[in-house]
Amino acid sequence: MKTSMTALRATVLAALAALPFAAGAEPALRLLGRTDLPTYQGDFDHFGADVKGNRLFLAGEDGGTLEVFDLRSGKHLKSVPGMETPHAIHVEPERNRLVVSNSGDGLSKVLDGRSYAVVDSVKLTPGADVMAYDPSARQLWFVTGGKNATQKMPKTVLSQVDARSGKVLGEVTFDTDFTEGVVAEQKGSRVFVNVAGKSEVAVLDKKTRKLLATWPVTEGQNNSAIDLDEKNQRLFIITRKPFKLVVKSTTGGETVASFDAPPRTNGMTFDEKNRRIYATGDGHVAVFRQIDADHYEELEKVPSEFGAKTSFLVPSQNLLYVAVGGSDKSKAGLLRFEVVGEARK
């Protein structure tokens, strides 16, 4: 297996070097290195970052760990056990606390940012999976219950939580066991929720949690990852059956564009600075360019590895991190890409 894994990584690096770019052009993403995690087995989930403290965090979903890296170099610093089934991470720099959503029975955890000791928990319905941060309100949105709870539940609960105190401000219940991505407007007053079990987007008032609209997603089922271009009033959605990138207008919910996405895409983000969308799944990162609000094109398929399906953009460092799960087909690790801006092409 060691020989085959070495050959696989060599193949990926060679493919990146051989990509056919126009004369004088550069790839949108340039592979800087790989950090191996040889003892880890299973999938990872989502990332968090402490930019000021130069730390990158990764949820070891199947391993029950919090993995800690040097943000700039990608060096592995620490593996924190005992996280049960972690999914998402939020850093509260003022209090030096980490909030880790957890679908295990131990509830979502609050960790001391220095010692990584568990100092508190967030008292919610069991089964916390997705957790999204709204910087404008300093609030967290947790998706709990449903199929991710240890004892399965027929409904999911979206909880609005004050990030500083951990106080639950209110809840919304969805009549499905599968709810996924959440993203909030920063200048507006709405929050968008992927109600995956119904192939819908729920639009809520983020202060009152009142349902304002429901938009069907007809391009595919199990709409999961979500991101927002608030300036251009566009919502980006990944569906899983089949894997698609869908662009919707946030004025009325109509679809303005759609593309095939990589298999098993679990990470998708909008790069506002470079007007790109990165969709990360098995084998490659698909890079899409926003020409204008209504027009998009697939720019590149940047090779990665099997099991590389979650990613995290650090705009201030021009870095995109991709997590590779460990299996009989792949060696667990972290890929570090430099984001090459449009101005440098």
FENLIN-V224790 format. One record per pair of residues at least 4 apart in sequence whose ideal C-beta (glycine too) atoms are under 8 Angstrom apart, sorted by the first residue. I is the first residue (numbers start at 1). GAP is how many residues later the second one is. D is the distance in whole Angstrom. If there is no record, write none. Layout:
BEGIN
I/GAP/D ; I/GAP/D
END
This chain:
BEGIN
1/4/6 ; 1/327/7 ; 2/4/6 ; 3/4/6 ; 4/4/6 ; 5/4/7 ; 5/325/8 ; 5/326/5 ; 6/4/6 ; 7/4/6 ; 8/4/7 ; 8/297/7 ; 8/298/8 ; 8/322/8 ; 9/4/6 ; 9/25/7 ; 9/296/7 ; 9/322/8 ; 10/4/6 ; 11/4/6 ; 12/4/7 ; 12/19/8 ; 12/291/5 ; 12/292/7 ; 12/293/6 ; 13/4/6 ; 13/18/7 ; 14/4/6 ; 15/4/7 ; 15/288/4 ; 16/11/7 ; 16/14/8 ; 16/15/5 ; 16/286/7 ; 16/287/6 ; 19/8/6 ; 19/281/7 ; 19/283/8 ; 19/284/8 ; 21/4/4 ; 21/5/7 ; 21/6/6 ; 24/321/8 ; 25/320/5 ; 26/4/7 ; 26/314/5 ; 26/318/6 ; 26/319/6 ; 27/273/6 ; 27/275/7 ; 27/313/6 ; 28/246/8 ; 28/248/7 ; 28/259/5 ; 28/271/6 ; 28/272/5 ; 28/274/7 ; 28/311/7 ; 28/312/6 ; 29/249/8 ; 29/256/6 ; 29/258/7 ; 29/271/8 ; 29/273/5 ; 29/291/6 ; 29/308/4 ; 29/309/7 ; 29/310/6 ; 29/311/7 ; 30/307/6 ; 30/308/4 ; 30/310/6 ; 31/304/7 ; 31/305/8 ; 31/306/6 ; 32/42/8 ; 32/287/8 ; 32/304/5 ; 32/305/6 ; 32/306/5 ; 33/41/6 ; 33/302/8 ; 33/303/5 ; 34/299/5 ; 34/300/7 ; 34/301/6 ; 34/302/7 ; 35/34/7 ; 35/39/5 ; 35/40/7 ; 35/41/5 ; 35/298/6 ; 35/299/4 ; 35/301/7 ; 36/295/6 ; 36/296/7 ; 36/297/5 ; 37/30/7 ; 37/39/7 ; 37/289/7 ; 37/294/8 ; 37/295/4 ; 37/296/5 ; 37/297/7 ; 38/293/7 ; 38/294/7 ; 40/20/7 ; 40/23/5 ; 40/25/8 ; 40/27/8 ; 40/286/5 ; 40/292/4 ; 41/21/7 ; 41/22/7 ; 41/285/5 ; 41/286/7 ; 41/291/7 ; 42/18/8 ; 42/19/7 ; 42/20/3 ; 42/21/6 ; 42/283/6 ; 42/284/6 ; 42/285/8 ; 43/18/5 ; 43/19/5 ; 43/264/7 ; 43/266/8 ; 43/282/4 ; 44/14/6 ; 44/15/6 ; 44/16/6 ; 44/17/6 ; 44/18/8 ; 44/23/8 ; 44/266/6 ; 44/279/4 ; 44/280/8 ; 44/281/6 ; 44/288/8 ; 45/14/4 ; 45/16/4 ; 45/41/7 ; 45/42/5 ; 45/43/7 ; 45/221/8 ; 45/265/6 ; 46/12/8 ; 46/13/6 ; 46/41/6 ; 46/42/5 ; 46/43/7 ; 46/221/8 ; 46/264/6 ; 46/266/7 ; 47/9/7 ; 47/10/6 ; 47/11/5 ; 47/12/7 ; 47/42/7 ; 47/263/7 ; 47/264/8 ; 47/265/3 ; 47/274/6 ; 47/276/7 ; 48/8/8 ; 48/9/4 ; 48/40/7 ; 48/41/3 ; 48/42/6 ; 48/43/5 ; 48/50/7 ; 49/6/7 ; 49/7/5 ; 49/8/7 ; 49/22/6 ; 49/42/7 ; 49/263/7 ; 49/265/6 ; 50/4/7 ; 50/5/4 ; 50/6/8 ; 50/7/7 ; 50/21/7 ; 50/41/5 ; 50/43/6 ; 50/63/7 ; 51/20/7 ; 51/263/7 ; 51/265/6 ; 51/266/7 ; 52/41/6 ; 53/40/7 ; 53/60/8 ; 54/16/6 ; 54/17/5 ; 54/18/6 ; 55/13/6 ; 55/14/7 ; 55/15/7 ; 55/16/6 ; 55/22/7 ; 56/12/7 ; 56/13/4 ; 56/14/7 ; 56/15/5 ; 56/18/8 ; 56/256/7 ; 56/258/8 ; 56/265/6 ; 57/9/6 ; 57/10/7 ; 57/11/6 ; 57/12/8 ; 57/32/5 ; 57/34/7 ; 57/41/7 ; 58/8/7 ; 58/9/4 ; 58/11/7 ; 58/31/8 ; 58/265/6 ; 58/276/7 ; 59/7/7 ; 59/8/8 ; 59/24/7 ; 59/27/4 ; 59/28/6 ; 59/29/6 ; 59/30/6 ; 59/41/7 ; 60/4/6 ; 60/5/4 ; 60/6/7 ; 60/7/6 ; 60/19/8 ; 60/23/7 ; 60/26/7 ; 61/24/6 ; 61/25/6 ; 61/26/6 ; 62/263/7 ; 64/17/7 ; 64/18/7 ; 64/19/5 ; 64/20/6 ; 64/21/7 ; 64/22/7 ; 65/14/5 ; 65/15/6 ; 65/16/6 ; 65/18/6 ; 65/21/8 ; 66/13/8 ; 66/14/4 ; 66/17/5 ; 66/20/6 ; 66/23/7 ; 66/32/8 ; 66/34/6 ; 66/45/7 ; 66/50/7 ; 67/9/7 ; 67/11/8 ; 67/12/6 ; 67/13/8 ; 68/8/8 ; 68/9/5 ; 68/10/4 ; 68/11/7 ; 68/12/7 ; 68/48/8 ; 69/5/6 ; 69/6/6 ; 69/7/6 ; 69/8/6 ; 69/265/6 ; 70/4/6 ; 70/5/4 ; 70/7/6 ; 71/243/7 ; 71/246/7 ; 71/248/8 ; 72/245/6 ; 72/247/8 ; 74/247/7 ; 74/260/6 ; 74/262/4 ; 76/258/8 ; 78/38/7 ; 80/31/8 ; 80/36/5 ; 82/36/7 ; 83/17/6 ; 83/19/6 ; 83/26/7 ; 84/18/5 ; 84/19/8 ; 84/20/3 ; 84/21/7 ; 84/22/5 ; 85/17/6 ; 85/18/5 ; 85/19/5 ; 86/14/5 ; 86/15/7 ; 86/16/5 ; 86/23/8 ; 87/14/5 ; 87/15/7 ; 87/16/6 ; 87/41/7 ; 87/42/5 ; 87/43/7 ; 87/44/7 ; 88/12/7 ; 88/13/5 ; 88/41/8 ; 88/42/6 ; 88/43/4 ; 88/44/8 ; 89/9/6 ; 89/10/7 ; 89/11/5 ; 89/12/8 ; 89/42/8 ; 90/8/7 ; 90/9/4 ; 90/41/6 ; 90/43/5 ; 90/50/6 ; 90/73/7 ; 91/6/8 ; 91/7/6 ; 91/22/7 ; 92/4/7 ; 92/5/4 ; 92/6/7 ; 92/7/7 ; 92/21/8 ; 92/71/6 ; 92/72/7 ; 93/20/8 ; 94/70/8 ; 95/18/8 ; 95/69/7 ; 96/16/7 ; 96/17/4 ; 96/18/6 ; 97/13/6 ; 97/14/7 ; 97/15/7 ; 97/16/6 ; 97/22/7 ; 98/12/7 ; 98/13/4 ; 98/14/8 ; 98/15/6 ; 98/18/8 ; 99/9/7 ; 99/10/7 ; 99/11/6 ; 99/12/8 ; 99/23/7 ; 99/32/7 ; 99/41/7 ; 99/64/7 ; 100/8/6 ; 100/9/5 ; 100/10/8 ; 100/11/6 ; 101/7/5 ; 101/27/4 ; 101/28/6 ; 101/29/7 ; 101/30/4 ; 101/41/6 ; 102/4/6 ; 102/5/6 ; 102/6/5 ; 102/7/6 ; 102/26/6 ; 103/23/8 ; 103/24/5 ; 103/25/6 ; 103/26/5 ; 103/45/4 ; 103/46/7 ; 103/47/7 ; 104/46/7 ; 105/21/6 ; 105/45/5 ; 106/15/7 ; 107/14/4 ; 107/15/6 ; 107/16/7 ; 107/17/7 ; 107/19/7 ; 107/21/7 ; 108/13/6 ; 108/14/4 ; 108/16/7 ; 108/20/5 ; 108/23/7 ; 108/34/7 ; 109/9/5 ; 109/11/8 ; 109/12/6 ; 109/13/8 ; 110/8/7 ; 110/9/6 ; 110/10/4 ; 110/11/6 ; 110/12/7 ; 110/56/7 ; 111/5/5 ; 111/6/7 ; 111/7/6 ; 111/8/7 ; 112/4/7 ; 112/5/5 ; 112/7/5 ; 120/46/7 ; 122/6/7 ; 122/20/7 ; 122/39/6 ; 122/44/5 ; 123/43/8 ; 123/45/7 ; 124/4/6 ; 124/18/6 ; 124/20/5 ; 124/33/8 ; 124/35/5 ; 124/37/8 ; 124/44/7 ; 125/19/4 ; 125/20/5 ; 125/24/7 ; 125/28/8 ; 125/32/5 ; 125/34/7 ; 125/46/8 ; 126/18/7 ; 126/19/7 ; 126/23/5 ; 126/24/6 ; 126/25/8 ; 127/17/5 ; 127/18/5 ; 127/19/6 ; 127/21/4 ; 127/22/3 ; 127/23/7 ; 127/26/7 ; 128/14/5 ; 128/15/7 ; 128/16/5 ; 128/20/8 ; 129/14/5 ; 129/15/7 ; 129/17/8 ; 129/19/4 ; 129/51/8 ; 130/11/8 ; 130/12/7 ; 130/13/4 ; 130/49/7 ; 130/50/6 ; 130/51/6 ; 130/52/6 ; 131/9/6 ; 131/10/7 ; 131/11/5 ; 131/12/8 ; 132/8/7 ; 132/9/5 ; 132/49/7 ; 132/50/4 ; 132/51/6 ; 132/52/7 ; 133/6/8 ; 133/7/6 ; 133/8/8 ; 133/30/7 ; 134/4/7 ; 134/5/5 ; 134/6/7 ; 134/7/7 ; 134/50/4 ; 134/52/8 ; 134/57/7 ; 134/72/7 ; 135/51/7 ; 136/48/7 ; 136/49/8 ; 136/50/4 ; 136/51/8 ; 137/47/7 ; 137/69/7 ; 138/24/7 ; 138/25/5 ; 138/26/6 ; 139/21/6 ; 139/22/6 ; 139/23/6 ; 139/24/6 ; 139/30/7 ; 139/45/8 ; 139/67/8 ; 140/20/8 ; 140/21/5 ; 140/22/8 ; 140/23/5 ; 141/17/6 ; 141/18/7 ; 141/19/6 ; 141/20/8 ; 141/41/5 ; 141/43/7 ; 141/50/7 ; 142/16/7 ; 142/17/5 ; 142/19/6 ; 143/13/6 ; 143/14/8 ; 143/15/6 ; 143/36/5 ; 143/37/7 ; 143/39/7 ; 144/4/8 ; 144/5/7 ; 144/12/7 ; 144/13/5 ; 144/14/8 ; 144/15/6 ; 145/4/5 ; 145/8/4 ; 145/10/6 ; 145/11/5 ; 145/12/5 ; 145/32/8 ; 146/6/8 ; 146/7/6 ; 146/8/8 ; 146/9/7 ; 146/10/4 ; 146/30/7 ; 146/31/4 ; 146/32/6 ; 146/33/6 ; 146/51/8 ; 147/5/6 ; 147/6/8 ; 147/30/4 ; 147/31/6 ; 149/4/5 ; 152/25/7 ; 153/24/6 ; 154/21/8 ; 154/23/6 ; 155/18/5 ; 155/19/6 ; 155/20/6 ; 155/21/7 ; 155/22/7 ; 156/17/7 ; 156/18/5 ; 156/20/6 ; 156/21/6 ; 156/22/7 ; 156/23/4 ; 156/41/8 ; 157/14/5 ; 157/15/7 ; 157/16/5 ; 157/17/8 ; 158/13/7 ; 158/14/4 ; 158/15/8 ; 158/16/7 ; 158/21/7 ; 158/24/7 ; 158/35/6 ; 158/51/8 ; 159/9/6 ; 159/11/8 ; 159/12/5 ; 160/8/7 ; 160/9/4 ; 160/10/5 ; 160/11/7 ; 160/46/8 ; 160/49/6 ; 161/5/6 ; 161/6/7 ; 161/7/6 ; 161/8/7 ; 162/4/7 ; 162/5/5 ; 162/7/6 ; 170/39/5 ; 171/38/8 ; 172/30/8 ; 172/32/7 ; 172/37/5 ; 172/39/8 ; 174/5/5 ; 174/19/8 ; 174/21/5 ; 174/23/8 ; 174/24/8 ; 174/28/7 ; 176/19/6 ; 176/20/7 ; 176/21/3 ; 176/22/5 ; 177/20/6 ; 178/18/4 ; 178/19/4 ; 178/44/7 ; 179/14/7 ; 179/15/7 ; 179/16/5 ; 179/17/6 ; 179/18/7 ; 180/14/4 ; 180/16/4 ; 180/42/8 ; 180/43/7 ; 180/44/4 ; 180/45/7 ; 180/46/7 ; 181/12/8 ; 181/13/4 ; 181/42/8 ; 181/43/6 ; 181/44/5 ; 181/45/3 ; 181/56/8 ; 182/9/6 ; 182/10/7 ; 182/11/5 ; 182/12/7 ; 182/44/7 ; 183/8/7 ; 183/9/5 ; 183/43/5 ; 183/44/6 ; 183/45/5 ; 183/52/8 ; 184/6/7 ; 184/7/4 ; 184/8/8 ; 184/22/5 ; 184/44/8 ; 185/4/7 ; 185/5/5 ; 185/6/7 ; 185/21/7 ; 185/43/7 ; 185/45/5 ; 186/44/6 ; 187/43/6 ; 188/42/7 ; 189/16/6 ; 189/17/6 ; 189/18/6 ; 190/13/6 ; 190/14/7 ; 190/15/7 ; 190/16/6 ; 190/22/7 ; 190/60/8 ; 191/12/8 ; 191/13/5 ; 191/14/8 ; 191/15/4 ; 192/9/6 ; 192/10/7 ; 192/11/6 ; 192/12/8 ; 192/34/6 ; 192/36/7 ; 192/43/6 ; 192/58/7 ; 193/8/7 ; 193/9/4 ; 193/10/8 ; 193/11/7 ; 194/7/6 ; 194/29/4 ; 194/30/6 ; 194/31/8 ; 194/32/5 ; 194/43/7 ; 195/4/8 ; 195/5/4 ; 195/6/7 ; 195/7/5 ; 195/19/8 ; 195/28/8 ; 196/25/8 ; 196/26/5 ; 196/27/5 ; 196/28/6 ; 196/44/8 ; 197/25/8 ; 199/17/7 ; 199/18/5 ; 199/19/8 ; 199/21/7 ; 199/22/5 ; 199/23/7 ; 199/24/6 ; 199/40/8 ; 200/14/5 ; 200/15/6 ; 200/16/6 ; 200/17/6 ; 200/23/8 ; 201/13/7 ; 201/14/4 ; 201/16/6 ; 201/22/7 ; 201/25/8 ; 201/34/7 ; 201/36/7 ; 201/47/7 ; 201/52/7 ; 202/9/6 ; 202/11/8 ; 202/12/6 ; 203/8/7 ; 203/9/5 ; 203/10/4 ; 203/11/7 ; 203/12/7 ; 203/50/8 ; 204/5/6 ; 204/6/7 ; 204/7/6 ; 204/8/6 ; 205/4/7 ; 205/5/5 ; 205/7/6 ; 213/40/6 ; 215/33/7 ; 215/38/3 ; 216/37/8 ; 217/4/8 ; 217/6/5 ; 217/20/6 ; 217/22/6 ; 217/29/6 ; 218/37/7 ; 219/20/6 ; 219/25/5 ; 219/27/5 ; 219/36/7 ; 219/39/5 ; 220/19/3 ; 220/20/7 ; 220/21/6 ; 220/22/5 ; 220/23/7 ; 220/24/5 ; 220/26/7 ; 221/18/6 ; 221/19/7 ; 221/20/4 ; 222/17/6 ; 222/18/4 ; 222/19/5 ; 223/14/5 ; 223/15/7 ; 223/16/5 ; 223/17/8 ; 223/23/8 ; 224/14/5 ; 224/15/7 ; 224/16/6 ; 224/41/8 ; 224/42/7 ; 225/12/7 ; 225/13/4 ; 225/40/7 ; 225/41/7 ; 225/42/7 ; 225/43/4 ; 225/54/8 ; 226/9/7 ; 226/10/7 ; 226/11/5 ; 226/12/8 ; 226/42/8 ; 227/8/8 ; 227/9/5 ; 227/41/6 ; 227/42/6 ; 227/43/4 ; 227/50/8 ; 228/6/7 ; 228/7/6 ; 228/8/7 ; 228/22/7 ; 228/42/7 ; 229/4/7 ; 229/5/4 ; 229/6/8 ; 229/7/7 ; 229/41/6 ; 229/43/7 ; 229/61/7 ; 229/64/8 ; 230/20/8 ; 231/41/8 ; 232/58/8 ; 232/60/8 ; 232/61/4 ; 233/16/6 ; 233/17/5 ; 233/18/6 ; 233/60/7 ; 234/13/6 ; 234/14/7 ; 234/15/7 ; 234/16/7 ; 234/22/7 ; 234/56/8 ; 234/59/6 ; 235/12/7 ; 235/13/4 ; 235/14/8 ; 235/15/5 ; 236/9/7 ; 236/10/7 ; 236/11/6 ; 236/12/8 ; 236/32/7 ; 236/34/6 ; 236/41/6 ; 237/8/7 ; 237/9/4 ; 237/10/8 ; 237/11/7 ; 238/5/7 ; 238/6/7 ; 238/7/6 ; 238/8/8 ; 238/23/6 ; 238/27/5 ; 238/30/5 ; 238/41/6 ; 239/4/7 ; 239/5/5 ; 239/7/6 ; 239/22/8 ; 240/25/8 ; 242/18/8 ; 243/17/7 ; 243/18/4 ; 243/19/7 ; 243/20/6 ; 243/21/7 ; 243/22/5 ; 243/38/7 ; 244/14/5 ; 244/15/7 ; 244/16/6 ; 244/17/6 ; 245/13/7 ; 245/14/5 ; 245/15/8 ; 245/16/5 ; 245/23/7 ; 245/32/7 ; 245/34/6 ; 245/41/7 ; 245/43/7 ; 246/9/6 ; 246/11/8 ; 246/12/5 ; 247/8/7 ; 247/9/5 ; 247/10/4 ; 247/11/7 ; 247/49/6 ; 248/5/6 ; 248/6/7 ; 248/7/6 ; 248/8/7 ; 249/4/7 ; 249/5/5 ; 249/6/8 ; 249/7/6 ; 256/37/7 ; 256/38/5 ; 257/37/7 ; 257/38/7 ; 257/39/5 ; 259/27/8 ; 259/29/6 ; 259/37/7 ; 259/39/6 ; 261/4/5 ; 261/7/8 ; 261/18/5 ; 261/20/6 ; 261/25/6 ; 262/17/6 ; 262/18/7 ; 262/19/3 ; 262/20/6 ; 262/21/6 ; 262/22/6 ; 262/23/7 ; 262/24/5 ; 262/39/8 ; 262/47/8 ; 263/18/5 ; 263/19/4 ; 263/20/7 ; 264/17/5 ; 264/18/5 ; 264/45/5 ; 265/14/5 ; 265/15/6 ; 265/16/4 ; 265/21/8 ; 265/44/6 ; 266/14/7 ; 266/15/7 ; 266/43/4 ; 266/44/5 ; 267/11/8 ; 267/12/7 ; 267/13/4 ; 267/14/8 ; 267/42/6 ; 267/43/4 ; 267/44/4 ; 267/45/7 ; 267/55/7 ; 268/9/7 ; 268/10/7 ; 268/11/5 ; 268/12/7 ; 268/43/8 ; 269/8/7 ; 269/9/6 ; 269/42/7 ; 269/43/8 ; 269/44/5 ; 270/6/8 ; 270/7/5 ; 271/4/7 ; 271/5/4 ; 271/6/7 ; 271/7/7 ; 271/42/6 ; 271/44/7 ; 271/68/7 ; 272/43/8 ; 273/42/6 ; 273/68/7 ; 274/65/7 ; 274/67/5 ; 274/68/5 ; 275/14/7 ; 275/15/4 ; 275/67/7 ; 276/11/6 ; 276/12/6 ; 276/13/6 ; 276/14/7 ; 276/23/7 ; 277/10/8 ; 277/11/4 ; 277/13/7 ; 277/19/8 ; 278/7/6 ; 278/8/7 ; 278/9/6 ; 278/10/8 ; 278/33/6 ; 278/35/7 ; 278/42/6 ; 279/6/7 ; 279/7/4 ; 279/9/7 ; 280/5/5 ; 280/6/8 ; 280/24/7 ; 280/28/7 ; 280/29/6 ; 280/30/6 ; 280/31/4 ; 280/42/6 ; 281/5/8 ; 281/27/8 ; 281/28/5 ; 282/24/5 ; 282/25/7 ; 282/26/7 ; 282/27/6 ; 283/20/7 ; 283/21/6 ; 283/22/7 ; 283/23/6 ; 283/25/8 ; 284/17/5 ; 284/18/6 ; 284/19/5 ; 284/20/5 ; 285/16/8 ; 285/17/5 ; 285/19/6 ; 285/23/8 ; 285/26/7 ; 285/35/7 ; 285/37/7 ; 285/52/8 ; 286/12/6 ; 286/14/8 ; 286/15/6 ; 286/16/8 ; 287/11/7 ; 287/12/4 ; 287/13/5 ; 287/14/8 ; 287/15/6 ; 288/8/5 ; 288/9/7 ; 288/10/5 ; 288/11/6 ; 289/7/7 ; 289/8/5 ; 289/9/8 ; 289/10/5 ; 290/5/8 ; 290/6/6 ; 291/4/4 ; 291/5/6 ; 291/6/6 ; 302/35/7 ; 304/4/4 ; 304/18/6 ; 304/20/7 ; 304/31/6 ; 305/19/5 ; 305/25/6 ; 305/30/7 ; 306/18/8 ; 306/21/8 ; 306/23/5 ; 306/24/5 ; 307/17/5 ; 307/18/4 ; 307/19/7 ; 307/20/6 ; 307/22/7 ; 307/23/4 ; 307/25/8 ; 308/14/5 ; 308/15/7 ; 308/16/4 ; 308/17/8 ; 308/22/8 ; 308/27/6 ; 309/14/8 ; 309/16/7 ; 310/12/7 ; 310/13/5 ; 311/9/6 ; 311/10/6 ; 311/11/5 ; 311/12/7 ; 312/8/7 ; 312/9/5 ; 313/6/8 ; 313/7/5 ; 313/26/7 ; 314/4/8 ; 314/5/5 ; 314/6/8 ; 314/7/7 ; 315/24/8 ; 318/20/6 ; 318/21/5 ; 318/22/8 ; 318/23/7 ; 319/17/6 ; 319/18/7 ; 319/19/7 ; 319/20/7 ; 320/16/8 ; 320/17/4 ; 320/18/8 ; 320/19/6 ; 321/13/6 ; 321/14/7 ; 321/15/6 ; 321/16/8 ; 322/12/7 ; 322/13/4 ; 322/15/7 ; 323/11/6 ; 323/12/8 ; 324/6/6 ; 324/7/7 ; 324/8/6 ; 324/9/5 ; 324/10/7 ; 324/11/6 ; 325/5/6 ; 325/7/6 ; 326/4/6 ; 326/5/6 ; 326/6/3 ; 340/4/6 ; 340/5/7 ; 341/4/8
END
